């Protein structure tokens, strides 16, 4: 597809070069410069930069922390995207998870690794290759469970 340029644009561009002026300014004065439609904030209508949907003032919105109720500002996109719970920090998120009684999620099955260790007597390296778990994770599993067993029960 060939873009057709008005002969007036070429003429005034040449004149701008001869006069030592800015080409865009000369074309704008003559009404020949294509103007881009201005981008407006979706919330308040203020003019914003290209590639943005909201102005800086509207980008952050106040939300209440699910755990302590403190009002914090979060990005509008995160809240609208459907994140169901908002927290003021990691500590409040952890306290909230503890109150909900949700167990800590683990990537690997610790109970299976420990049961296999007890049944076979295999070391951490051999368990790693048998179960497909990284060696460092297997060693951490074995060490943590042994420490829990040694700790006095209250």
N, C-alpha and C positions, 0 to 999 in steps of 0.2 A: 504494500500500500504506500503510495507516494503522498507526502504531505505537501499541499499547495500553500505557498507563502505569498501573501499579497505583495505586489510590486511596491506598494507604499512603505511596507515594513523594510524592504531592502533599501529603498531610497533614504528613508529617515535614519536607518542604521548607518548608512554611508555618511550622511550629513553629521550625525553625532560624532563619528570618528574624525571627520574633518574639523569640526568645531571643538573637539576635545572634551565632549560632554559624555555623560553616562547614557548608553544606548537605551536602557530600560526607562530612564526618566523622560527622554525625548519621546519614545513611543507611548508612554503613559499620558503625556501632555496632549498628544494627538489622538488618544483614545484607541490606539492600535494594539496595546499590550493586553494579552488575554489575562483576565483576572481570575484567580482561583476562588471558588466560593469559600467564605470564611467558615472555619470549623467552630462549632459552639458546644459548650458544656451541656451534657444531657440533663443535668440537674437544674442549673441556675441560668443557663443561656449565655454565660460570659464567653468571650472569644478565647480560644485555647490553641496550643501548638498542634501541628500536624501529627497524627499518630496517637493522639490522646482522646479519651472519651469524656473525661471529667477534669475540671480545673483543680488546682492544688487544694483549694479550700474544701471542695466537695469529695475529693478522693478518699479522705479519711472520715469515717463516721463513728460516733460514740456508741459503744456497746457495754453492757454490764457483764462482769466476770460471773461465771456460773457458780463459783465457789464462794467468793467473799463479797460479791456485789459491787466491787470497785468499778467505776466507769473508766474505761480505757478506749483509745482510738485504734480502730483496725481498718485496713484497706477495704473499701466498698466491695471490690471484686471478691474478696474472701468471704465476706458475709453473704453476698448475693449468690455466690457459687454453691452455697448449700452446706457450708460447715455448720453443723448443728449446734455446737457448743463453743463458746468463746471464753478464754481465760486470760488473766492479767500476766501470768507467767507459768513457768514449768512447775514451780512449787504448788501453786493452786491447782494445776491440772493433776498433779500426783495425789494431792489430798482428795480431790473430787473422785478420782479413780478408786482410791482406797475406800471412800464412803459408799461408792456404788457396789463394791464387792467384786469388781472385775479382776480376774486373775491376770498376772503378768504373762504376756504372750511371749513364747520362746520360739525361735526358729527351728531348733532341734528338739527331739524328744529325749529329755534327760532321763526319764524313768526307764525307757527302753535301753539307753546306753548303760545305766547302772545295773539293770537286771542282766544284761548280756555280760557285763564285767563279772558279776557275782556267779553266773552260771558257768562261764567259760574260764574265768581267771585270766583273761587276756589283758595285756598292758594297754596303755592309751594309744600307742602307735598302731597296734594290731586292731584295736576297736575302731580306730579312725578309718582304716582301709576297709574293714568289714561293713561298717554302717554308712560310710560315705560322708562322715562328718570331719571337718578340719581338725588336725591334731591339737591345735591350741584350745579349741572348744572342748574336745574330749578331756584334755588334761584339766581344764577349768571345771568341768562337770564332776570328775572324780574327786578333785581337791575340795570343791564346795560341799559335796555330799559327805565326804569323810569328816570335814570340819563340823558339819551340823550334827553328825553322830557323836563326835567327841564332846560337844558342848553340853553342859549339864542341863537337864530338863527341869523346868520350874513347875 
